Amino acid sequence: MATAKKQGSEAELEASKQSAREALDKLLEAKDHFRHAAEIAGLDVKAEALDQLVKGKDKADDLTGSAIEYVKEKPAQALAIAFVGGYVLSKIFSRN
């Protein structure tokens, strides 16, 4: 009778080990699928970020070109705008 209980316990233990191995295999497989999906999504995000960076750089270049043209065409107004802008910023950020 003790031997039968021992064999039953060993069989349950072996079944539990087998179940745990199967669960681990499924978990590892799921992890691989998740990693693959994350890599694909990450590549999409990187491509979108790079596209936005290029668009932003182009926009900044356009604005810089426009500002340079304005300063060349109207230097006195550009100087006055810069002075007023600097004065306003100094008042905003001064501690008084």
ChimeraX commands (.cxc) that place a marker at each C-alpha (Angstrom):
marker #1 position 0.00,0.00,0.00 radius 0.5
marker #1 position 2.84,2.41,0.85 radius 0.5
marker #1 position 4.49,1.45,-2.40 radius 0.5
marker #1 position 1.31,2.18,-4.35 radius 0.5
marker #1 position 1.05,5.63,-2.70 radius 0.5
marker #1 position 4.70,6.30,-3.46 radius 0.5
marker #1 position 4.23,5.29,-7.11 radius 0.5
marker #1 position 1.09,7.43,-7.32 radius 0.5
marker #1 position 2.94,10.42,-5.86 radius 0.5
marker #1 position 5.82,9.91,-8.27 radius 0.5
marker #1 position 3.39,9.69,-11.18 radius 0.5
marker #1 position 1.70,12.93,-10.06 radius 0.5
marker #1 position 5.09,14.58,-9.66 radius 0.5
marker #1 position 6.15,13.44,-13.13 radius 0.5
marker #1 position 2.85,14.68,-14.59 radius 0.5
marker #1 position 3.34,18.03,-12.84 radius 0.5
marker #1 position 6.89,18.30,-14.21 radius 0.5
marker #1 position 5.63,17.50,-17.70 radius 0.5
marker #1 position 2.89,20.12,-17.35 radius 0.5
marker #1 position 5.41,22.68,-16.15 radius 0.5
marker #1 position 7.71,21.90,-19.12 radius 0.5
marker #1 position 4.83,22.30,-21.57 radius 0.5
marker #1 position 3.79,25.58,-19.95 radius 0.5
marker #1 position 7.39,26.82,-20.13 radius 0.5
marker #1 position 7.64,25.86,-23.80 radius 0.5
marker #1 position 4.42,27.74,-24.56 radius 0.5
marker #1 position 5.64,30.74,-22.60 radius 0.5
marker #1 position 8.95,30.80,-24.47 radius 0.5
marker #1 position 7.12,30.52,-27.78 radius 0.5
marker #1 position 4.80,33.38,-26.80 radius 0.5
marker #1 position 7.81,35.45,-25.74 radius 0.5
marker #1 position 9.39,34.92,-29.16 radius 0.5
marker #1 position 6.18,35.96,-30.92 radius 0.5
marker #1 position 5.89,39.04,-28.71 radius 0.5
marker #1 position 9.53,39.99,-29.32 radius 0.5
marker #1 position 9.03,39.62,-33.07 radius 0.5
marker #1 position 5.90,41.79,-33.00 radius 0.5
marker #1 position 7.69,44.41,-30.91 radius 0.5
marker #1 position 10.60,44.50,-33.34 radius 0.5
marker #1 position 8.25,44.99,-36.27 radius 0.5
marker #1 position 6.38,47.75,-34.41 radius 0.5
marker #1 position 9.67,49.32,-33.35 radius 0.5
marker #1 position 10.85,49.45,-36.93 radius 0.5
marker #1 position 7.61,51.17,-37.94 radius 0.5
marker #1 position 8.02,53.72,-35.15 radius 0.5
marker #1 position 11.63,54.36,-36.13 radius 0.5
marker #1 position 10.67,54.91,-39.76 radius 0.5
marker #1 position 7.89,57.33,-38.77 radius 0.5
marker #1 position 10.21,59.19,-36.41 radius 0.5
marker #1 position 12.87,59.50,-39.10 radius 0.5
marker #1 position 10.28,60.79,-41.56 radius 0.5
marker #1 position 9.08,63.41,-39.06 radius 0.5
marker #1 position 12.70,64.41,-38.37 radius 0.5
marker #1 position 13.36,64.96,-42.08 radius 0.5
marker #1 position 10.13,66.97,-42.44 radius 0.5
marker #1 position 11.06,69.08,-39.40 radius 0.5
marker #1 position 14.54,69.74,-40.75 radius 0.5
marker #1 position 13.13,70.79,-44.12 radius 0.5
marker #1 position 10.65,73.13,-42.41 radius 0.5
marker #1 position 13.42,74.64,-40.27 radius 0.5
marker #1 position 15.56,75.18,-43.37 radius 0.5
marker #1 position 12.64,76.91,-45.12 radius 0.5
marker #1 position 12.00,79.18,-42.13 radius 0.5
marker #1 position 15.70,80.01,-41.86 radius 0.5
marker #1 position 15.80,80.92,-45.56 radius 0.5
marker #1 position 12.72,83.12,-45.17 radius 0.5
marker #1 position 14.22,84.88,-42.16 radius 0.5
marker #1 position 17.49,85.53,-43.99 radius 0.5
marker #1 position 15.62,87.00,-46.98 radius 0.5
marker #1 position 13.56,89.24,-44.68 radius 0.5
marker #1 position 16.68,90.53,-42.91 radius 0.5
marker #1 position 18.35,91.29,-46.25 radius 0.5
marker #1 position 15.27,93.09,-47.58 radius 0.5
marker #1 position 14.42,95.04,-44.40 radius 0.5
marker #1 position 17.44,95.24,-42.08 radius 0.5
marker #1 position 16.11,98.13,-39.96 radius 0.5
marker #1 position 12.80,96.37,-39.25 radius 0.5
marker #1 position 14.62,93.12,-38.50 radius 0.5
marker #1 position 16.86,94.92,-36.01 radius 0.5
marker #1 position 13.86,96.62,-34.38 radius 0.5
marker #1 position 11.99,93.30,-34.09 radius 0.5
marker #1 position 15.06,91.65,-32.57 radius 0.5
marker #1 position 15.45,94.51,-30.07 radius 0.5
marker #1 position 11.79,94.41,-29.01 radius 0.5
marker #1 position 11.84,90.63,-28.77 radius 0.5
marker #1 position 14.97,90.72,-26.62 radius 0.5
marker #1 position 13.49,93.41,-24.38 radius 0.5
marker #1 position 10.25,91.44,-23.89 radius 0.5
marker #1 position 12.15,88.24,-23.09 radius 0.5
marker #1 position 14.40,90.07,-20.63 radius 0.5
marker #1 position 11.32,91.41,-18.81 radius 0.5
marker #1 position 9.70,87.98,-18.74 radius 0.5
marker #1 position 12.76,86.21,-17.38 radius 0.5
marker #1 position 14.05,88.93,-15.04 radius 0.5
marker #1 position 13.62,88.29,-11.34 radius 0.5
marker #1 position 12.43,91.79,-10.49 radius 0.5
marker link #1:1,2 radius 0.2
marker link #1:2,3 radius 0.2
marker link #1:3,4 radius 0.2
marker link #1:4,5 radius 0.2
marker link #1:5,6 radius 0.2
marker link #1:6,7 radius 0.2
marker link #1:7,8 radius 0.2
marker link #1:8,9 radius 0.2
marker link #1:9,10 radius 0.2
marker link #1:10,11 radius 0.2
marker link #1:11,12 radius 0.2
marker link #1:12,13 radius 0.2
marker link #1:13,14 radius 0.2
marker link #1:14,15 radius 0.2
marker link #1:15,16 radius 0.2
marker link #1:16,17 radius 0.2
marker link #1:17,18 radius 0.2
marker link #1:18,19 radius 0.2
marker link #1:19,20 radius 0.2
marker link #1:20,21 radius 0.2
marker link #1:21,22 radius 0.2
marker link #1:22,23 radius 0.2
marker link #1:23,24 radius 0.2
marker link #1:24,25 radius 0.2
marker link #1:25,26 radius 0.2
marker link #1:26,27 radius 0.2
marker link #1:27,28 radius 0.2
marker link #1:28,29 radius 0.2
marker link #1:29,30 radius 0.2
marker link #1:30,31 radius 0.2
marker link #1:31,32 radius 0.2
marker link #1:32,33 radius 0.2
marker link #1:33,34 radius 0.2
marker link #1:34,35 radius 0.2
marker link #1:35,36 radius 0.2
marker link #1:36,37 radius 0.2
marker link #1:37,38 radius 0.2
marker link #1:38,39 radius 0.2
marker link #1:39,40 radius 0.2
marker link #1:40,41 radius 0.2
marker link #1:41,42 radius 0.2
marker link #1:42,43 radius 0.2
marker link #1:43,44 radius 0.2
marker link #1:44,45 radius 0.2
marker link #1:45,46 radius 0.2
marker link #1:46,47 radius 0.2
marker link #1:47,48 radius 0.2
marker link #1:48,49 radius 0.2
marker link #1:49,50 radius 0.2
marker link #1:50,51 radius 0.2
marker link #1:51,52 radius 0.2
marker link #1:52,53 radius 0.2
marker link #1:53,54 radius 0.2
marker link #1:54,55 radius 0.2
marker link #1:55,56 radius 0.2
marker link #1:56,57 radius 0.2
marker link #1:57,58 radius 0.2
marker link #1:58,59 radius 0.2
marker link #1:59,60 radius 0.2
marker link #1:60,61 radius 0.2
marker link #1:61,62 radius 0.2
marker link #1:62,63 radius 0.2
marker link #1:63,64 radius 0.2
marker link #1:64,65 radius 0.2
marker link #1:65,66 radius 0.2
marker link #1:66,67 radius 0.2
marker link #1:67,68 radius 0.2
marker link #1:68,69 radius 0.2
marker link #1:69,70 radius 0.2
marker link #1:70,71 radius 0.2
marker link #1:71,72 radius 0.2
marker link #1:72,73 radius 0.2
marker link #1:73,74 radius 0.2
marker link #1:74,75 radius 0.2
marker link #1:75,76 radius 0.2
marker link #1:76,77 radius 0.2
marker link #1:77,78 radius 0.2
marker link #1:78,79 radius 0.2
marker link #1:79,80 radius 0.2
marker link #1:80,81 radius 0.2
marker link #1:81,82 radius 0.2
marker link #1:82,83 radius 0.2
marker link #1:83,84 radius 0.2
marker link #1:84,85 radius 0.2
marker link #1:85,86 radius 0.2
marker link #1:86,87 radius 0.2
marker link #1:87,88 radius 0.2
marker link #1:88,89 radius 0.2
marker link #1:89,90 radius 0.2
marker link #1:90,91 radius 0.2
marker link #1:91,92 radius 0.2
marker link #1:92,93 radius 0.2
marker link #1:93,94 radius 0.2
marker link #1:94,95 radius 0.2
marker link #1:95,96 radius 0.2
view
